[in-house]
Amino acid sequence: MKSRSVEDRDSTPVFDVEQMEQRLLLSANLYHSSPPADAGLIQEKLSSQLKSTFEELGNLGDSLNTTYNSEYADTLVPLVDKTLDDVIGNDIGNFFKFAAGDQGIADILDGENPDSEKLRLGIQTAIGSFGLSGTVVDESSAFGLDLLVNIKDETSDEATEIRLGNVEEELNVRIEEGTEVKVDSSRDLSFR
């Protein structure tokens, strides 16, 4: 840096800034070119956590099915002549069991050099094999695994009769016998 001479000290100092040599910046070794010594341990922990997450979702599904089958399966849906079983078409908790114990996902996680794209495809395959539709978006980076899983289950039902029962009189509504309505259902699950 340079400043003005003594005579010019009354005025504001002026500094000249010179550019650093680029070769100094190029020689910096910011990242290790080889994986860390504990890479196997990291893979094992990540594999265990993901398998555990899918098992916990499966357990949630089993728990919902137990409660649902014993308490709600024959519950009538308001206004229509259908039970929850008729509308959903299967046990309500099955939706969460799409990847519990999935061997394809386990093979990817336990395999040599697993990567986020292989895992994304494995989860996508599990969703489709389970009869659901959905997407898996891989937003992973060098700093971490980041998969966004979106699952959707939709049913479009045939027209069914409207049944108001005693409510018809209370609401002072008259519906002709045989009046039908279309019943659609959908379930969504998104998680990272």
HUVENQUI-V238413 format. One record per backbone hydrogen bond with DSSP energy under -1.0 kcal/mol. NH is the residue of the N-H (numbers start at 1). CO is the residue of the C=O. E is the energy in kcal/mol with one decimal. If there is no record, write none. Layout:
# HUVENQUI-V238413
NH/CO/E ; NH/CO/E
This chain:
# HUVENQUI-V238413
9/6/-1.8 ; 11/8/-1.3 ; 24/21/-1.2 ; 26/22/-2.0 ; 27/23/-1.1 ; 28/25/-1.1 ; 39/36/-1.7 ; 42/38/-2.2 ; 43/39/-2.6 ; 44/40/-2.3 ; 45/41/-2.3 ; 46/42/-2.6 ; 47/43/-2.7 ; 48/44/-2.3 ; 49/45/-2.4 ; 50/46/-2.4 ; 51/47/-2.4 ; 52/48/-2.3 ; 53/49/-2.3 ; 54/50/-2.2 ; 55/51/-2.3 ; 56/52/-2.7 ; 57/53/-2.2 ; 58/54/-2.0 ; 59/55/-2.7 ; 60/56/-2.4 ; 61/57/-2.2 ; 62/58/-2.4 ; 63/59/-2.7 ; 64/60/-2.7 ; 65/61/-2.5 ; 66/62/-2.4 ; 67/63/-2.3 ; 68/64/-3.3 ; 69/65/-3.2 ; 70/66/-1.6 ; 71/67/-2.2 ; 72/68/-2.3 ; 73/68/-2.0 ; 75/72/-2.2 ; 77/82/-2.9 ; 80/77/-1.3 ; 81/161/-1.7 ; 82/80/-1.4 ; 84/75/-1.9 ; 85/73/-1.6 ; 87/83/-1.9 ; 88/84/-3.0 ; 89/85/-2.3 ; 94/91/-1.3 ; 96/93/-1.7 ; 97/94/-1.4 ; 102/99/-1.9 ; 106/102/-1.9 ; 107/103/-2.7 ; 108/104/-1.8 ; 109/105/-2.5 ; 110/106/-2.5 ; 119/115/-2.1 ; 120/116/-2.7 ; 121/117/-2.3 ; 122/118/-2.3 ; 123/119/-2.6 ; 124/120/-2.5 ; 125/121/-2.5 ; 126/122/-2.1 ; 127/123/-2.4 ; 128/124/-2.1 ; 129/125/-2.9 ; 130/126/-1.5 ; 131/128/-1.5 ; 132/127/-2.1 ; 133/152/-2.0 ; 135/150/-2.1 ; 137/148/-2.7 ; 139/146/-3.1 ; 141/144/-2.2 ; 144/141/-1.3 ; 148/137/-2.7 ; 149/191/-3.1 ; 150/135/-3.0 ; 151/189/-3.1 ; 152/133/-3.3 ; 153/187/-2.3 ; 155/185/-2.7 ; 157/183/-2.1 ; 160/181/-3.0 ; 162/179/-2.5 ; 163/79/-2.6 ; 167/164/-1.6 ; 168/165/-1.1 ; 170/166/-1.6 ; 171/167/-3.0 ; 173/168/-2.4 ; 179/176/-1.7 ; 181/160/-2.9 ; 185/155/-2.3 ; 187/153/-2.1 ; 189/151/-2.2 ; 191/149/-2.1
